[in-house]
Amino acid sequence: MEQSDRQDTRMYIRTSQAVRQQVSRAAALSGQGVSEYVREVLTREAQRTIEAHEIIEIAKRDRAAFIEAMRNPPAWSDHMKDKVRRYRERVVSE
């Protein structure tokens, strides 16, 4: 087992008896022990939260880049100007 895979760190939480019973039942129904079940659910939800945050941050960055490009569009290259000219010649001539 790699050092990073070792499960030697503990987390303690306080909860109501009802929540404890619900978690125990869910663990049993999934064929896992309570610790394994809680670890799996916490890991999955933590990853989901992180990914959602990263998507929001990427969306903000992309939106800012899009707005900047719309406000200050880059100059067209000679190649692009030539393509537009040829397109207009073709469309006008048809």
Order of alpha helices (4+ residues) and beta strands (2+ residues): alpha-alpha-alpha
